[in-house]
Amino acid sequence: MKYFLRIAAVLVALGNWCALMTSGDLSRLASYDWSELLTFFLVPTVLGLAAAEVALRLARKSLEGGFLDRYAAMAATVWIGGMLCGVALAWGGVIHDEALGMAGTVGFGAVASMWGIFCGGVLSLAEGLILGLPLAAVLGPFGKEDR
Amino acid sequence: MRFLIRTGLATGVIVIVLALASVSWREYSARSSCASVGGPAAQIVADGGSAMLVDEALPEYQIGEKHSVFIGAPPERVFESLERDTGDKPPVIKLFELLMIFGDGRASAIFEADKPVLDWLRKGNDSVLEEPNQEVVFVNEDKGTKGTLNFRVDPVEGGSRLTTETRVMFEDQDSCREFGRYWGVMYPGSSLHRFYFLETIKHRVEHGAGTALSPDGRGKHPETTQLGGVA
């Protein structure tokens, strides 16, 4: 179960990241250098894993429970991952502004985080409520295997 | 189900804390940025000291932002790509345009569909200062407020540095603080917009002509100097 959840969280995060950053045009990645590619894949992977770990630690019973419990837990996991990715994306412009000092970066970072959670949260909540259905269905047999 | 509800509650608490921090920062930022209005000693002075057109247009300002990106191509090619760029927005920008709901229409929508960004800006601003293949500055003045937006390409080792900078200067405290508060909310979206705009040009230029320069400063693939496939 835990491996399925981690893999699913990473795949959902990577899928969303690709869609948001490249509009699905993966040929764009061909122009990235190795450090950009590493960042491109590492950030959503880490954030997806973080969301999965939160769910594994706080919602293990739900993930092993009935379909409705699994559905709610998966929807919440996608929602958490989306908010984390939203914050990371929103910080992109702030940390690259050369006119901001340390205080400005932290201050505007708070504003960016709020918008990241808001925008990422709205999108990922909707996505989680939809994706939660197939994920919860697939999680059922996995949950029985390695609990 | 409890986990979903707890996630919602935790998100609500975090959003409230961040909202309070954001409002406090917005007010602090507006006040500290505008403290220099009318007092030249405290005004922010542009750094660098190089002969930039934007320094001629607006050397001192209260509110600004600056983004730059290294591009592995000669300045002429970068500027040509900049001239033709229509400012296509990746979905991430559209996502963060949810911010505009909370703005009042003055947001950083500097792009108009299917028209080169610079062409649109040339028509929409009071005056334009240009140095061919190097810098273009758009200047706007309105009731004691003067703002500039520039795009500049500088040759650097191995390629070029494309920079965009926004500067706004006010003559009175009230309008400065009002704009400062607005800026405090809209800034993340605006900076994201500029950042991805530069990144898009970088990838288009480098994807069309390789990523490095030969020692004589020309692209590795000089036959691709024409912008085909770049912009």
Chai-1 contact restraints between the chains, C-beta under 6 A:
chainA,res_idxA,chainB,res_idxB,connection_type,confidence,min_distance_angstrom,max_distance_angstrom,comment,restraint_id
A,L20,B,P91,contact,1.0,0.0,6.0,A-B,restraint_1
A,L20,B,V92,contact,1.0,0.0,6.0,A-B,restraint_2
A,M21,B,V92,contact,1.0,0.0,6.0,A-B,restraint_3
A,S23,B,P90,contact,1.0,0.0,6.0,A-B,restraint_4
A,S23,B,P91,contact,1.0,0.0,6.0,A-B,restraint_5
A,S31,B,H203,contact,1.0,0.0,6.0,A-B,restraint_6
A,S31,B,E206,contact,1.0,0.0,6.0,A-B,restraint_7
A,S31,B,H207,contact,1.0,0.0,6.0,A-B,restraint_8
A,A59,B,F3,contact,1.0,0.0,6.0,A-B,restraint_9
A,S62,B,F3,contact,1.0,0.0,6.0,A-B,restraint_10
A,A72,B,M1,contact,1.0,0.0,6.0,A-B,restraint_11
A,A72,B,L4,contact,1.0,0.0,6.0,A-B,restraint_12
A,A73,B,F3,contact,1.0,0.0,6.0,A-B,restraint_13
A,A76,B,F3,contact,1.0,0.0,6.0,A-B,restraint_14
A,A76,B,L4,contact,1.0,0.0,6.0,A-B,restraint_15
A,A76,B,T7,contact,1.0,0.0,6.0,A-B,restraint_16
A,L89,B,V92,contact,1.0,0.0,6.0,A-B,restraint_17
A,A90,B,P188,contact,1.0,0.0,6.0,A-B,restraint_18
A,G92,B,L192,contact,1.0,0.0,6.0,A-B,restraint_19
A,G92,B,F195,contact,1.0,0.0,6.0,A-B,restraint_20
A,G93,B,S191,contact,1.0,0.0,6.0,A-B,restraint_21
A,G93,B,L192,contact,1.0,0.0,6.0,A-B,restraint_22
A,G93,B,F195,contact,1.0,0.0,6.0,A-B,restraint_23
A,V94,B,P188,contact,1.0,0.0,6.0,A-B,restraint_24
A,V94,B,S191,contact,1.0,0.0,6.0,A-B,restraint_25
A,H96,B,H67,contact,1.0,0.0,6.0,A-B,restraint_26
A,H96,B,F195,contact,1.0,0.0,6.0,A-B,restraint_27
A,D97,B,E65,contact,1.0,0.0,6.0,A-B,restraint_28
A,D97,B,S191,contact,1.0,0.0,6.0,A-B,restraint_29
A,E98,B,K66,contact,1.0,0.0,6.0,A-B,restraint_30
A,A99,B,G64,contact,1.0,0.0,6.0,A-B,restraint_31
A,A99,B,E65,contact,1.0,0.0,6.0,A-B,restraint_32
A,A99,B,K66,contact,1.0,0.0,6.0,A-B,restraint_33
A,G107,B,W25,contact,1.0,0.0,6.0,A-B,restraint_34
A,F108,B,Y187,contact,1.0,0.0,6.0,A-B,restraint_35
A,A110,B,L18,contact,1.0,0.0,6.0,A-B,restraint_36
A,A110,B,A21,contact,1.0,0.0,6.0,A-B,restraint_37
A,A110,B,S22,contact,1.0,0.0,6.0,A-B,restraint_38
A,A110,B,W25,contact,1.0,0.0,6.0,A-B,restraint_39
A,V111,B,S22,contact,1.0,0.0,6.0,A-B,restraint_40
A,V111,B,P188,contact,1.0,0.0,6.0,A-B,restraint_41
A,A112,B,P188,contact,1.0,0.0,6.0,A-B,restraint_42
A,S113,B,L18,contact,1.0,0.0,6.0,A-B,restraint_43
A,M114,B,L18,contact,1.0,0.0,6.0,A-B,restraint_44
A,M114,B,A19,contact,1.0,0.0,6.0,A-B,restraint_45
A,M114,B,S22,contact,1.0,0.0,6.0,A-B,restraint_46
A,W115,B,L99,contact,1.0,0.0,6.0,A-B,restraint_47
A,W115,B,P188,contact,1.0,0.0,6.0,A-B,restraint_48
A,I117,B,V15,contact,1.0,0.0,6.0,A-B,restraint_49
A,C119,B,L95,contact,1.0,0.0,6.0,A-B,restraint_50
A,C119,B,F96,contact,1.0,0.0,6.0,A-B,restraint_51
A,C119,B,L98,contact,1.0,0.0,6.0,A-B,restraint_52
